[in-house]
Amino acid sequence: MVVGERFAHVRLTIDTNGNDPRLRIEDLSSGNSVALDAFMLMGLTTASEEELTRHMDPNPKSGGID
């Protein structure tokens, strides 16, 4: 399945090559991908919007230096 919006398009697939199935998310513009197991996906459901946004920032500040 491909999910897209104005700034991003990703492909979602189920990776069954390991011991347990994982959700594979591939960024269609860069080709980067990540595979998340059920435990990681469960963790996403408990994260706040602020926590998720902080991890999605493409230009994070490093070391607290402006």
N, CA, C and O atoms as a Maestro MAE file, in Angstrom:
{
 s_m_m2io_version
 :::
 2.0.0
}

f_m_ct {
 s_m_title
 :::
 protein
 m_atom[264] {
  # First column is atom index #
  i_m_mmod_type
  r_m_x_coord
  r_m_y_coord
  r_m_z_coord
  i_m_residue_number
  s_m_chain_name
  s_m_pdb_residue_name
  s_m_pdb_atom_name
  i_m_atomic_number
  :::
  1 25 0.849 -1.168 0.000 1 A "MET " " N  " 7
  2 3 0.000 0.000 0.000 1 A "MET " " CA " 6
  3 2 0.900 1.238 0.000 1 A "MET " " C  " 6
  4 15 1.896 1.286 0.722 1 A "MET " " O  " 8
  5 25 0.550 2.223 -0.800 2 A "VAL " " N  " 7
  6 3 1.278 3.494 -0.809 2 A "VAL " " CA " 6
  7 2 0.407 4.542 -0.137 2 A "VAL " " C  " 6
  8 15 -0.773 4.693 -0.452 2 A "VAL " " O  " 8
  9 25 1.022 5.267 0.802 3 A "VAL " " N  " 7
  10 3 0.342 6.343 1.513 3 A "VAL " " CA " 6
  11 2 1.081 7.623 1.172 3 A "VAL " " C  " 6
  12 15 2.308 7.679 1.257 3 A "VAL " " O  " 8
  13 25 0.339 8.647 0.788 4 A "GLY " " N  " 7
  14 3 0.997 9.883 0.402 4 A "GLY " " CA " 6
  15 2 0.225 11.108 0.807 4 A "GLY " " C  " 6
  16 15 -0.967 11.061 1.112 4 A "GLY " " O  " 8
  17 25 0.936 12.191 0.800 5 A "GLU " " N  " 7
  18 3 0.377 13.514 1.029 5 A "GLU " " CA " 6
  19 2 1.264 14.491 0.284 5 A "GLU " " C  " 6
  20 15 2.097 14.070 -0.519 5 A "GLU " " O  " 8
  21 25 1.113 15.748 0.523 6 A "ARG " " N  " 7
  22 3 1.839 16.766 -0.247 6 A "ARG " " CA " 6
  23 2 3.357 16.615 -0.147 6 A "ARG " " C  " 6
  24 15 4.058 16.783 -1.145 6 A "ARG " " O  " 8
  25 25 3.875 16.299 1.042 7 A "PHE " " N  " 7
  26 3 5.323 16.303 1.257 7 A "PHE " " CA " 6
  27 2 5.953 14.920 1.396 7 A "PHE " " C  " 6
  28 15 7.177 14.826 1.487 7 A "PHE " " O  " 8
  29 25 5.184 13.865 1.416 8 A "ALA " " N  " 7
  30 3 5.768 12.542 1.644 8 A "ALA " " CA " 6
  31 2 4.926 11.453 0.994 8 A "ALA " " C  " 6
  32 15 3.700 11.536 0.921 8 A "ALA " " O  " 8
  33 25 5.632 10.430 0.525 9 A "HIS " " N  " 7
  34 3 4.990 9.231 -0.011 9 A "HIS " " CA " 6
  35 2 5.784 8.035 0.498 9 A "HIS " " C  " 6
  36 15 7.000 7.965 0.318 9 A "HIS " " O  " 8
  37 25 5.096 7.105 1.127 10 A "VAL " " N  " 7
  38 3 5.745 5.914 1.657 10 A "VAL " " CA " 6
  39 2 5.001 4.659 1.197 10 A "VAL " " C  " 6
  40 15 3.799 4.680 0.930 10 A "VAL " " O  " 8
  41 25 5.749 3.585 1.116 11 A "ARG " " N  " 7
  42 3 5.160 2.277 0.796 11 A "ARG " " CA " 6
  43 2 5.170 1.449 2.078 11 A "ARG " " C  " 6
  44 15 6.187 1.362 2.767 11 A "ARG " " O  " 8
  45 25 4.015 0.836 2.392 12 A "LEU " " N  " 7
  46 3 3.884 -0.031 3.560 12 A "LEU " " CA " 6
  47 2 3.758 -1.469 3.079 12 A "LEU " " C  " 6
  48 15 2.914 -1.780 2.239 12 A "LEU " " O  " 8
  49 25 4.605 -2.346 3.617 13 A "THR " " N  " 7
  50 3 4.533 -3.767 3.302 13 A "THR " " CA " 6
  51 2 4.755 -4.554 4.588 13 A "THR " " C  " 6
  52 15 5.240 -4.011 5.581 13 A "THR " " O  " 8
  53 25 4.403 -5.814 4.564 14 A "ILE " " N  " 7
  54 3 4.669 -6.706 5.691 14 A "ILE " " CA " 6
  55 2 5.887 -7.551 5.329 14 A "ILE " " C  " 6
  56 15 5.885 -8.264 4.326 14 A "ILE " " O  " 8
  57 25 6.924 -7.463 6.155 15 A "ASP " " N  " 7
  58 3 8.159 -8.221 5.968 15 A "ASP " " CA " 6
  59 2 8.054 -9.507 6.790 15 A "ASP " " C  " 6
  60 15 7.981 -9.457 8.018 15 A "ASP " " O  " 8
  61 25 8.047 -10.637 6.124 16 A "THR " " N  " 7
  62 3 7.915 -11.923 6.816 16 A "THR " " CA " 6
  63 2 9.214 -12.725 6.770 16 A "THR " " C  " 6
  64 15 9.193 -13.929 7.024 16 A "THR " " O  " 8
  65 25 10.337 -12.093 6.455 17 A "ASN " " N  " 7
  66 3 11.615 -12.795 6.345 17 A "ASN " " CA " 6
  67 2 12.221 -13.179 7.689 17 A "ASN " " C  " 6
  68 15 13.008 -14.124 7.750 17 A "ASN " " O  " 8
  69 25 11.883 -12.483 8.760 18 A "GLY " " N  " 7
  70 3 12.450 -12.781 10.075 18 A "GLY " " CA " 6
  71 2 11.609 -13.768 10.850 18 A "GLY " " C  " 6
  72 15 10.774 -14.471 10.281 18 A "GLY " " O  " 8
  73 25 11.833 -13.820 12.164 19 A "ASN " " N  " 7
  74 3 11.074 -14.728 13.031 19 A "ASN " " CA " 6
  75 2 9.613 -14.326 13.128 19 A "ASN " " C  " 6
  76 15 8.731 -15.185 13.143 19 A "ASN " " O  " 8
  77 25 9.352 -13.045 13.194 20 A "ASP " " N  " 7
  78 3 7.987 -12.526 13.307 20 A "ASP " " CA " 6
  79 2 7.758 -11.487 12.225 20 A "ASP " " C  " 6
  80 15 8.709 -10.835 11.792 20 A "ASP " " O  " 8
  81 25 6.529 -11.317 11.780 21 A "PRO " " N  " 7
  82 3 6.251 -10.299 10.756 21 A "PRO " " CA " 6
  83 2 6.515 -8.895 11.294 21 A "PRO " " C  " 6
  84 15 6.295 -8.611 12.472 21 A "PRO " " O  " 8
  85 25 6.987 -8.031 10.412 22 A "ARG " " N  " 7
  86 3 7.249 -6.638 10.766 22 A "ARG " " CA " 6
  87 2 6.665 -5.733 9.689 22 A "ARG " " C  " 6
  88 15 6.577 -6.110 8.521 22 A "ARG " " O  " 8
  89 25 6.271 -4.542 10.101 23 A "LEU " " N  " 7
  90 3 5.796 -3.537 9.157 23 A "LEU " " CA " 6
  91 2 7.004 -2.824 8.574 23 A "LEU " " C  " 6
  92 15 7.792 -2.222 9.304 23 A "LEU " " O  " 8
  93 25 7.144 -2.893 7.263 24 A "ARG " " N  " 7
  94 3 8.256 -2.202 6.589 24 A "ARG " " CA " 6
  95 2 7.698 -0.923 5.989 24 A "ARG " " C  " 6
  96 15 6.689 -0.939 5.285 24 A "ARG " " O  " 8
  97 25 8.369 0.181 6.277 25 A "ILE " " N  " 7
  98 3 7.979 1.497 5.761 25 A "ILE " " CA " 6
  99 2 9.135 2.008 4.910 25 A "ILE " " C  " 6
  100 15 10.256 2.158 5.396 25 A "ILE " " O  " 8
  101 25 8.853 2.274 3.637 26 A "GLU " " N  " 7
  102 3 9.886 2.749 2.712 26 A "GLU " " CA " 6
  103 2 9.541 4.145 2.219 26 A "GLU " " C  " 6
  104 15 8.450 4.377 1.697 26 A "GLU " " O  " 8
  105 25 10.478 5.073 2.388 27 A "ASP " " N  " 7
  106 3 10.330 6.433 1.864 27 A "ASP " " CA " 6
  107 2 10.580 6.363 0.361 27 A "ASP " " C  " 6
  108 15 11.682 6.019 -0.066 27 A "ASP " " O  " 8
  109 25 9.581 6.680 -0.435 28 A "LEU " " N  " 7
  110 3 9.707 6.539 -1.882 28 A "LEU " " CA " 6
  111 2 10.626 7.570 -2.518 28 A "LEU " " C  " 6
  112 15 11.099 7.353 -3.633 28 A "LEU " " O  " 8
  113 25 10.894 8.687 -1.844 29 A "SER " " N  " 7
  114 3 11.791 9.680 -2.443 29 A "SER " " CA " 6
  115 2 13.256 9.352 -2.187 29 A "SER " " C  " 6
  116 15 14.098 9.634 -3.040 29 A "SER " " O  " 8
  117 25 13.589 8.763 -1.035 30 A "SER " " N  " 7
  118 3 14.991 8.477 -0.723 30 A "SER " " CA " 6
  119 2 15.345 7.001 -0.821 30 A "SER " " C  " 6
  120 15 16.514 6.647 -0.976 30 A "SER " " O  " 8
  121 25 14.339 6.144 -0.730 31 A "GLY " " N  " 7
  122 3 14.600 4.717 -0.711 31 A "GLY " " CA " 6
  123 2 14.929 4.186 0.676 31 A "GLY " " C  " 6
  124 15 15.087 2.977 0.848 31 A "GLY " " O  " 8
  125 25 15.036 5.075 1.678 32 A "ASN " " N  " 7
  126 3 15.293 4.634 3.049 32 A "ASN " " CA " 6
  127 2 14.104 3.846 3.565 32 A "ASN " " C  " 6
  128 15 12.958 4.120 3.208 32 A "ASN " " O  " 8
  129 25 14.392 2.858 4.416 33 A "SER " " N  " 7
  130 3 13.295 2.087 4.973 33 A "SER " " CA " 6
  131 2 13.597 1.675 6.404 33 A "SER " " C  " 6
  132 15 14.743 1.705 6.853 33 A "SER " " O  " 8
  133 25 12.546 1.291 7.102 34 A "VAL " " N  " 7
  134 3 12.648 0.796 8.469 34 A "VAL " " CA " 6
  135 2 11.633 -0.323 8.619 34 A "VAL " " C  " 6
  136 15 10.566 -0.281 8.007 34 A "VAL " " O  " 8
  137 25 11.957 -1.324 9.430 35 A "ALA " " N  " 7
  138 3 11.034 -2.420 9.707 35 A "ALA " " CA " 6
  139 2 10.729 -2.409 11.204 35 A "ALA " " C  " 6
  140 15 11.641 -2.490 12.027 35 A "ALA " " O  " 8
  141 25 9.455 -2.307 11.551 36 A "LEU " " N  " 7
  142 3 9.038 -2.195 12.942 36 A "LEU " " CA " 6
  143 2 8.269 -3.446 13.357 36 A "LEU " " C  " 6
  144 15 7.332 -3.865 12.678 36 A "LEU " " O  " 8
  145 25 8.679 -4.043 14.491 37 A "ASP " " N  " 7
  146 3 7.953 -5.207 14.987 37 A "ASP " " CA " 6
  147 2 6.756 -4.760 15.818 37 A "ASP " " C  " 6
  148 15 6.568 -3.565 16.046 37 A "ASP " " O  " 8
  149 25 5.952 -5.708 16.267 38 A "ALA " " N  " 7
  150 3 4.729 -5.386 16.998 38 A "ALA " " CA " 6
  151 2 5.021 -4.592 18.266 38 A "ALA " " C  " 6
  152 15 4.252 -3.697 18.617 38 A "ALA " " O  " 8
  153 25 6.118 -4.900 18.963 39 A "PHE " " N  " 7
  154 3 6.462 -4.179 20.185 39 A "PHE " " CA " 6
  155 2 6.750 -2.706 19.891 39 A "PHE " " C  " 6
  156 15 6.307 -1.826 20.628 39 A "PHE " " O  " 8
  157 25 7.490 -2.440 18.816 40 A "MET " " N  " 7
  158 3 7.786 -1.054 18.434 40 A "MET " " CA " 6
  159 2 6.514 -0.318 18.026 40 A "MET " " C  " 6
  160 15 6.321 0.843 18.387 40 A "MET " " O  " 8
  161 25 5.652 -0.990 17.277 41 A "LEU " " N  " 7
  162 3 4.397 -0.361 16.860 41 A "LEU " " CA " 6
  163 2 3.517 -0.052 18.059 41 A "LEU " " C  " 6
  164 15 2.871 0.995 18.097 41 A "LEU " " O  " 8
  165 25 3.481 -0.947 19.038 42 A "MET " " N  " 7
  166 3 2.719 -0.697 20.255 42 A "MET " " CA " 6
  167 2 3.258 0.553 20.957 42 A "MET " " C  " 6
  168 15 2.482 1.366 21.459 42 A "MET " " O  " 8
  169 25 4.571 0.705 20.992 43 A "GLY " " N  " 7
  170 3 5.178 1.883 21.602 43 A "GLY " " CA " 6
  171 2 4.762 3.173 20.925 43 A "GLY " " C  " 6
  172 15 4.601 4.198 21.587 43 A "GLY " " O  " 8
  173 25 4.587 3.135 19.612 44 A "LEU " " N  " 7
  174 3 4.130 4.332 18.901 44 A "LEU " " CA " 6
  175 2 2.739 4.768 19.361 44 A "LEU " " C  " 6
  176 15 2.426 5.958 19.359 44 A "LEU " " O  " 8
  177 25 1.914 3.810 19.752 45 A "THR " " N  " 7
  178 3 0.556 4.152 20.165 45 A "THR " " CA " 6
  179 2 0.517 4.870 21.502 45 A "THR " " C  " 6
  180 15 -0.478 5.518 21.826 45 A "THR " " O  " 8
  181 25 1.592 4.765 22.289 46 A "THR " " N  " 7
  182 3 1.616 5.422 23.595 46 A "THR " " CA " 6
  183 2 2.409 6.727 23.571 46 A "THR " " C  " 6
  184 15 2.410 7.463 24.558 46 A "THR " " O  " 8
  185 25 3.074 7.021 22.473 47 A "ALA " " N  " 7
  186 3 3.863 8.252 22.374 47 A "ALA " " CA " 6
  187 2 2.948 9.450 22.132 47 A "ALA " " C  " 6
  188 15 1.939 9.357 21.434 47 A "ALA " " O  " 8
  189 25 3.330 10.567 22.725 48 A "SER " " N  " 7
  190 3 2.562 11.793 22.515 48 A "SER " " CA " 6
  191 2 2.896 12.377 21.142 48 A "SER " " C  " 6
  192 15 3.907 12.023 20.537 48 A "SER " " O  " 8
  193 25 2.049 13.260 20.668 49 A "GLU " " N  " 7
  194 3 2.308 13.913 19.388 49 A "GLU " " CA " 6
  195 2 3.621 14.688 19.444 49 A "GLU " " C  " 6
  196 15 4.359 14.732 18.461 49 A "GLU " " O  " 8
  197 25 3.912 15.297 20.587 50 A "GLU " " N  " 7
  198 3 5.167 16.050 20.759 50 A "GLU " " CA " 6
  199 2 6.384 15.126 20.625 50 A "GLU " " C  " 6
  200 15 7.365 15.484 19.973 50 A "GLU " " O  " 8
  201 25 6.321 13.950 21.236 51 A "GLU " " N  " 7
  202 3 7.432 13.001 21.140 51 A "GLU " " CA " 6
  203 2 7.634 12.544 19.696 51 A "GLU " " C  " 6
  204 15 8.767 12.478 19.220 51 A "GLU " " O  " 8
  205 25 6.568 12.235 19.017 52 A "LEU " " N  " 7
  206 3 6.680 11.797 17.630 52 A "LEU " " CA " 6
  207 2 7.207 12.915 16.738 52 A "LEU " " C  " 6
  208 15 8.045 12.671 15.870 52 A "LEU " " O  " 8
  209 25 6.729 14.126 16.941 53 A "THR " " N  " 7
  210 3 7.178 15.268 16.148 53 A "THR " " CA " 6
  211 2 8.666 15.511 16.337 53 A "THR " " C  " 6
  212 15 9.375 15.799 15.373 53 A "THR " " O  " 8
  213 25 9.146 15.399 17.571 54 A "ARG " " N  " 7
  214 3 10.571 15.613 17.863 54 A "ARG " " CA " 6
  215 2 11.427 14.622 17.075 54 A "ARG " " C  " 6
  216 15 12.498 14.987 16.590 54 A "ARG " " O  " 8
  217 25 10.978 13.393 16.941 55 A "HIS " " N  " 7
  218 3 11.750 12.379 16.214 55 A "HIS " " CA " 6
  219 2 11.627 12.504 14.708 55 A "HIS " " C  " 6
  220 15 12.453 11.951 13.981 55 A "HIS " " O  " 8
  221 25 10.630 13.207 14.224 56 A "MET " " N  " 7
  222 3 10.421 13.353 12.791 56 A "MET " " CA " 6
  223 2 11.058 14.614 12.221 56 A "MET " " C  " 6
  224 15 11.039 14.808 11.005 56 A "MET " " O  " 8
  225 25 11.620 15.473 13.061 57 A "ASP " " N  " 7
  226 3 12.217 16.731 12.610 57 A "ASP " " CA " 6
  227 2 13.403 16.447 11.690 57 A "ASP " " C  " 6
  228 15 14.377 15.840 12.136 57 A "ASP " " O  " 8
  229 25 13.356 16.867 10.413 58 A "PRO " " N  " 7
  230 3 14.457 16.600 9.496 58 A "PRO " " CA " 6
  231 2 15.706 17.430 9.785 58 A "PRO " " C  " 6
  232 15 16.777 17.127 9.259 58 A "PRO " " O  " 8
  233 25 15.588 18.465 10.608 59 A "ASN " " N  " 7
  234 3 16.729 19.330 10.943 59 A "ASN " " CA " 6
  235 2 16.817 19.549 12.451 59 A "ASN " " C  " 6
  236 15 16.690 20.685 12.909 59 A "ASN " " O  " 8
  237 25 17.034 18.483 13.240 60 A "PRO " " N  " 7
  238 3 17.087 18.664 14.692 60 A "PRO " " CA " 6
  239 2 18.326 19.446 15.105 60 A "PRO " " C  " 6
  240 15 19.371 19.360 14.460 60 A "PRO " " O  " 8
  241 25 18.201 20.197 16.168 61 A "LYS " " N  " 7
  242 3 19.340 20.928 16.732 61 A "LYS " " CA " 6
  243 2 20.181 19.928 17.496 61 A "LYS " " C  " 6
  244 15 19.635 19.092 18.216 61 A "LYS " " O  " 8
  245 25 21.483 19.992 17.360 62 A "SER " " N  " 7
  246 3 22.341 19.038 18.058 62 A "SER " " CA " 6
  247 2 22.994 19.693 19.273 62 A "SER " " C  " 6
  248 15 23.457 20.832 19.211 62 A "SER " " O  " 8
  249 25 23.021 18.955 20.366 63 A "GLY " " N  " 7
  250 3 23.722 19.388 21.574 63 A "GLY " " CA " 6
  251 2 23.133 20.621 22.230 63 A "GLY " " C  " 6
  252 15 23.804 21.234 23.060 63 A "GLY " " O  " 8
  253 25 21.928 21.011 21.904 64 A "GLY " " N  " 7
  254 3 21.318 22.161 22.545 64 A "GLY " " CA " 6
  255 2 21.908 23.489 22.126 64 A "GLY " " C  " 6
  256 15 21.625 24.511 22.750 64 A "GLY " " O  " 8
  257 25 22.725 23.499 21.078 65 A "ILE " " N  " 7
  258 3 23.361 24.737 20.603 65 A "ILE " " CA " 6
  259 2 22.526 25.295 19.466 65 A "ILE " " C  " 6
  260 15 22.203 24.575 18.522 65 A "ILE " " O  " 8
  261 25 22.173 26.573 19.547 66 A "ASP " " N  " 7
  262 3 21.370 27.209 18.481 66 A "ASP " " CA " 6
  263 2 22.241 27.654 17.341 66 A "ASP " " C  " 6
  264 15 21.741 28.206 16.361 66 A "ASP " " O  " 8
  :::
 }
 m_bond[263] {
  # First column is bond index #
  i_m_from
  i_m_to
  i_m_order
  :::
  1 1 2 1
  2 2 3 1
  3 3 4 2
  4 3 5 1
  5 5 6 1
  6 6 7 1
  7 7 8 2
  8 7 9 1
  9 9 10 1
  10 10 11 1
  11 11 12 2
  12 11 13 1
  13 13 14 1
  14 14 15 1
  15 15 16 2
  16 15 17 1
  17 17 18 1
  18 18 19 1
  19 19 20 2
  20 19 21 1
  21 21 22 1
  22 22 23 1
  23 23 24 2
  24 23 25 1
  25 25 26 1
  26 26 27 1
  27 27 28 2
  28 27 29 1
  29 29 30 1
  30 30 31 1
  31 31 32 2
  32 31 33 1
  33 33 34 1
  34 34 35 1
  35 35 36 2
  36 35 37 1
  37 37 38 1
  38 38 39 1
  39 39 40 2
  40 39 41 1
  41 41 42 1
  42 42 43 1
  43 43 44 2
  44 43 45 1
  45 45 46 1
  46 46 47 1
  47 47 48 2
  48 47 49 1
  49 49 50 1
  50 50 51 1
  51 51 52 2
  52 51 53 1
  53 53 54 1
  54 54 55 1
  55 55 56 2
  56 55 57 1
  57 57 58 1
  58 58 59 1
  59 59 60 2
  60 59 61 1
  61 61 62 1
  62 62 63 1
  63 63 64 2
  64 63 65 1
  65 65 66 1
  66 66 67 1
  67 67 68 2
  68 67 69 1
  69 69 70 1
  70 70 71 1
  71 71 72 2
  72 71 73 1
  73 73 74 1
  74 74 75 1
  75 75 76 2
  76 75 77 1
  77 77 78 1
  78 78 79 1
  79 79 80 2
  80 79 81 1
  81 81 82 1
  82 82 83 1
  83 83 84 2
  84 83 85 1
  85 85 86 1
  86 86 87 1
  87 87 88 2
  88 87 89 1
  89 89 90 1
  90 90 91 1
  91 91 92 2
  92 91 93 1
  93 93 94 1
  94 94 95 1
  95 95 96 2
  96 95 97 1
  97 97 98 1
  98 98 99 1
  99 99 100 2
  100 99 101 1
  101 101 102 1
  102 102 103 1
  103 103 104 2
  104 103 105 1
  105 105 106 1
  106 106 107 1
  107 107 108 2
  108 107 109 1
  109 109 110 1
  110 110 111 1
  111 111 112 2
  112 111 113 1
  113 113 114 1
  114 114 115 1
  115 115 116 2
  116 115 117 1
  117 117 118 1
  118 118 119 1
  119 119 120 2
  120 119 121 1
  121 121 122 1
  122 122 123 1
  123 123 124 2
  124 123 125 1
  125 125 126 1
  126 126 127 1
  127 127 128 2
  128 127 129 1
  129 129 130 1
  130 130 131 1
  131 131 132 2
  132 131 133 1
  133 133 134 1
  134 134 135 1
  135 135 136 2
  136 135 137 1
  137 137 138 1
  138 138 139 1
  139 139 140 2
  140 139 141 1
  141 141 142 1
  142 142 143 1
  143 143 144 2
  144 143 145 1
  145 145 146 1
  146 146 147 1
  147 147 148 2
  148 147 149 1
  149 149 150 1
  150 150 151 1
  151 151 152 2
  152 151 153 1
  153 153 154 1
  154 154 155 1
  155 155 156 2
  156 155 157 1
  157 157 158 1
  158 158 159 1
  159 159 160 2
  160 159 161 1
  161 161 162 1
  162 162 163 1
  163 163 164 2
  164 163 165 1
  165 165 166 1
  166 166 167 1
  167 167 168 2
  168 167 169 1
  169 169 170 1
  170 170 171 1
  171 171 172 2
  172 171 173 1
  173 173 174 1
  174 174 175 1
  175 175 176 2
  176 175 177 1
  177 177 178 1
  178 178 179 1
  179 179 180 2
  180 179 181 1
  181 181 182 1
  182 182 183 1
  183 183 184 2
  184 183 185 1
  185 185 186 1
  186 186 187 1
  187 187 188 2
  188 187 189 1
  189 189 190 1
  190 190 191 1
  191 191 192 2
  192 191 193 1
  193 193 194 1
  194 194 195 1
  195 195 196 2
  196 195 197 1
  197 197 198 1
  198 198 199 1
  199 199 200 2
  200 199 201 1
  201 201 202 1
  202 202 203 1
  203 203 204 2
  204 203 205 1
  205 205 206 1
  206 206 207 1
  207 207 208 2
  208 207 209 1
  209 209 210 1
  210 210 211 1
  211 211 212 2
  212 211 213 1
  213 213 214 1
  214 214 215 1
  215 215 216 2
  216 215 217 1
  217 217 218 1
  218 218 219 1
  219 219 220 2
  220 219 221 1
  221 221 222 1
  222 222 223 1
  223 223 224 2
  224 223 225 1
  225 225 226 1
  226 226 227 1
  227 227 228 2
  228 227 229 1
  229 229 230 1
  230 230 231 1
  231 231 232 2
  232 231 233 1
  233 233 234 1
  234 234 235 1
  235 235 236 2
  236 235 237 1
  237 237 238 1
  238 238 239 1
  239 239 240 2
  240 239 241 1
  241 241 242 1
  242 242 243 1
  243 243 244 2
  244 243 245 1
  245 245 246 1
  246 246 247 1
  247 247 248 2
  248 247 249 1
  249 249 250 1
  250 250 251 1
  251 251 252 2
  252 251 253 1
  253 253 254 1
  254 254 255 1
  255 255 256 2
  256 255 257 1
  257 257 258 1
  258 258 259 1
  259 259 260 2
  260 259 261 1
  261 261 262 1
  262 262 263 1
  263 263 264 2
  :::
 }
}
